[in-house]
Amino acid sequence: MSEQNFDLVVLGGGSGGYAAALRAVQLGLTVGLIEKDKLGGTCLHLGCIPTKALLHSAEVADVSREAAKYGVKTQFEGIDMPAVNAFRKGIVASKFKGLQGLIKSRGITVIQGEGRLTSPTTVQVGENTIVGKNIVLATGSYSRSLPGLAIGGRVMTSEHALELEFVPQKVAVLGGGVIGAEFASVWKSFGADVTIIEALPHLVPNEEESISKQLERAFRKRGIEYSLGVRFQSVTQHENGVVVTLENGTVIEAEILLVAVGRGPSTAGLGFEEVGVTMDRGFVLTDERLATNIPGVFAVGDIVPGLQLAHRGFQQGIFVAEEIAGLNPIVVDDLNIPKVTYCDPEIASVGYSEAKAAEKFGADQISTFEYNLGGNGKSSILGTAGSIKLVRVKDGPILGVHMIGARVGELIGEGQLVVNWEAYPEDIAPFLHAHPTQNEALGEAFLALAGKPLHA
């Protein structure tokens, strides 16, 4: 048995954990980073990066089918899944190698193995005791299922779906949120028939309702089917597929069932409760500064209630390192963190929806403007439809930016700045947005909300 001592011990090497480690060493702290699997966590190996690689392959497939519309002669011959997976794995391997090199070059001590919190200052990894003046819990999340719904065979989560070596002919997707919408979009582009099952009234139900409705219309136009407002009841498997039954008696037959009903916190059996960390349904409860009820113990990322986004965990990791170093960093509320769903069309948003803004400030105190991308030159060139919706307090700052259309995820950075800096439309209207870009559509929307609509 041995003991290692650090200023900071980080349990988990995903987005939140490695960000905390990197920022802490920048600030002069010694860091021990414990990871049972691979640095980079779910985002790099099973989530953000590999799924977006699949989505890019899907986009290329769609472009090749439609190339004649753009005057390009090509022929779509099908999807080579082994080659698609080789592309995906190559991207992940490259990013993983880069992260390993970065961690090593910064002098961070990586401790391989499953860690268990044994006191407010110690984590046990096998026979080794890792001691930290401060500890950051960053153990990430796992794919949830529903009570009684066993994963296995033709019933799978996104992790299993990533590894498929074939394109299924017909897919049922349980859950119409971000993960479900993205995989449905990929499989449709690859040539599968897709049906989404969502118990709530709309797809991507956490988004602005008008955006959800536009996605539903776009998916319908693409031939993606969906059942809304009806709960899943059961599934049976047979040699060639699955039979899904909904509570209203509807039966959906498919080759596989993707279970995409959200992610749960990976905290079970890690000693948190035994040490006295306050928990709620597996989540670690913290104050707004990400401190747990135990002095010196912090938590970041998917195990903290709220948005489960890699960039949220990354930002929280930086925040905690700076907090420990005494820099008093600024708290960023979940409401003001940008969200992107990378289906076709993409969805991007930040801030209040119209309904939430009306609830907070009063319906008579809210004004909105929606700019249709049909008026944007670059959107027409790309062949995309969609809109940008702005929400503001009357005569006050912009509270929310909500977008749908191809590549709008690349526009959300400006939206985040506008919302977080509580900018007025009148402040933004004089700024130039390059022509012809989709970014112009944001500028047009700000102009209109400032009372100076030119193309609206």
Secondary structure, 3 states (H helix, E strand, C coil): CEEEEEEEEEECCCHHHHHHHHHHHHCCCCEEEEECCCCCHHHHHCCHHHHHHHHHHHHHHHHHHCHHHHCCCCCCCCCCHHHHHHHHHHHHHHHHHHHHHHHHHCCCEEEECCEEEEECCEEEECCEEEEEEEEEECCCEEECCCCCCCCECCEECHHHHHCCCCCCCEEEEECCCHHHHHHHHHHHHHCCEEEEEECCCCCCCCCCHHHHHHHHHHHHHHCCEEEECCCEEEEEEECCEEEEEECCCCEEEECEEEECCCEEECCCCCCHHHHCCCEECCEECCCCCCECCCCCEEECHHHCCCCCCHHHHHHHHHHHHHHHCCCCCCCCCHHHCCEEECCCCEEEEEECCHHHHHHHHCHHHEEEEEEEHHHCHHHHHHCCCCEEEEEEECCCCEEEEEEEECCHHHHHHHHHHHHHCCCCHHHHCCCCCCCCCCHHHHHHHHHHHCCCCCCC
